[in-house]
Amino acid sequence: MTGSRRPITLYLLALGPVLAATYAGANLVAIKAAVRAQVASPEWEGALPGPDEMTALGTDVWRVVLMTALLAGALAVAYAVIGLLLRRGSRRRTFLFVLSGVLIVPYALAVFVALLNPVAGLAALYDSPGFAAGLPGWQAGTVVLLVVAALLQAIGLSAATGEGRRALAAESG
C-alpha cells in the first residue's frame, strides 16, 4: 500500500505551484477582459492601448496579482521541497518542521491578499466603472485556487511526514 501512496504524495506537493500559476493565468485573462471593457466604456478619454498593452489600471492590478502569485508559487515550491525531504526519513527533521511553520505566515499573507481581491479593489479605488463591469463573474472565485493549493500541500506534507516515519521505523527495526 505504501508504494501506491507515494505518487499521490508527490502529486499533492506539486499541485501547489501549478495552482499558483493557474491563479495568475486566470486573473490575467480576467484583467485583459476588463481592460477591453474599460477602453470601450463611454468614460474612456485616453488613447487606445495596443493589442498587447494594458491601461494603467490593468497594469497596476496585474502587478499586484503577479506578486501575489509569485509569492504563493515560491512558497509552494519550498513546501514541495520540504515534503520531499521529509519523505526520506532523515533523523534531522526538526529544522524542516520549524521551517514549514515559519513559511506558513507569508503563504497565509498571499492567500489573504488574494481574498481581498485586489482586482476589484483597485478598480473601485481608481473609480473605473468600465473596468469593474468588464470583470468576469468568476474572477472573484480565483482565490479558491490558492486556498486549494495550500490545503492540498498541507495534506501532501502530512503524508510525506508519515512516509518518513515509516522509513525511519524500517531502518531501525
N, C-alpha and C positions, 0 to 999 in steps of 0.2 A: 504494500500500500504506500510506503514511503516513496518509492520510485514514481508512482503516478502523481503524487502531490508536488514533486519538485518543479515540474514545468508550470504548474499553476502558480506557485510562489513567485517564480521568475516573471510570469505574465503580470501578476498583480503589482510587482515592483516596477515593471516597465511601463505600466499604464499611466503613471503619474506624469512623466514628461510628455507622453503622447497627448494626454488630455489637456495639459497646459498649452501645448501648441495648437490644439483644436480650439481652445478658448480664444486664443489670439486670432486664428483664422476666421472663426465665426464672427468675431467682433469687427474684423476688417471688412468683411462682406457687409455687415450692418452699417458701418460708418460710411462706406462708399455709397450705399443706397441713400443714406441720409444726406450726404453731400450733394448727390444728384437732385434730391428734393429741395434742398436749401437753395441751390442755384436756380431751380425752376420756379421758386416761390416769388410772388409779386414784391416782397420786401427786399429782394436781392438788388443791390446797387453797384456791386463791383464788377470787375472784368470776369469773364468766364474762365475758369481754370481749364488747363489742357486735359486730355483724356486720362492721363495717369496722375494728374495732380489733384490735390485736395484744397479746400478752403482753409483758412487759418484755424477755424473751429475744428474741422476734420483732422487737421494735423495735430493740434493740441490733444484732442481726445485719443487719437491713435497712439501718441507718445505715452499717455498715462496707461492705456491698455497694454501696450507693448512692454513697458517697465514692469507692470504687474505680472504679466505672463512670463517675462524673463526671470523675475524673482521666484515665482512659483515653480517654473521649469528647472531652474538651477537647484533649488531645494529638493525638488522631486528626484533629480539625478543623484543628489547627495544621499537621499534616503534609499535609493536603489542600490548604491554602492554599500551603504551601511548594512542593508539587508543581505547582500551577497557575502559580506564579511562575517555577518552573524551566522550564516548557514554553515560556514566552515567549522564551527565548533571550537574556536580558539578559547583558551582559558582566560585570556585578557580581553574580556568583552565589556568590562565596566566602562571604559572610555567611550565605547560605541553607544552604550545606553545613555551616558551623560550627554554626549554629542547630539543624539537624537532628541533628547529632552530639550536641549538648548535651541536646536533648529526649528522646533515646533512654533516658537514665538514669531519669527519672521514669516513662516509659512501661514500661520493664522492671520498675520497682518495682511498678507497678499490676498487671502480669501476675504478678509474684512473690507479691503479696498474694492474688491470685485462686488461684494454685497452692496456697497454704497452706490454702485452703478455709475461710474464716472462719466459714461457716455451721456446718459440722460441728465446727470447733474451739471455737466459743463454746458450742455445745450440750454438749460434753464439759466445758468449764470451768464452766458453770452446773449441771452434773450433772443434766441433764434427759433421762432416757431416753425419755420420751414424745415430746419434740421430735425427738430423733435418730432414733427409729423412724419418725416421720412424714415424714421427708425422702424424697422420691422418689429412686430409684436413679440417675437421670440427672443429679441436681443436681451431683454431683462433676465431671461432664464439661462443665459450663458454662464452665470455664476455657478450653476449646478455642476458644470464640468469640473471646476476647481474643487468643489466640495466632494464630488465623487472621486476625483483623483486622490485627494488626501485620505479619504476613507479606505479606498482600495489599497493604498500604500500602507496604511496602518494595519490592515488585515495581512498584507504580504509580509510586513515586518514582524508581526506576531508569529506567523507561520515559519518564517526564517529562523526566528529565535527558537522555536520548538524543534526544528530540524537540527539546529546547532547543539541543542541539549541532547538530543538522541545520538548525535555523532560523538559527543563527549562521553556519554554513557557507554557507547560501543567501544571506544578507545580504552576506557579504564576498566571495563567489565569484561 
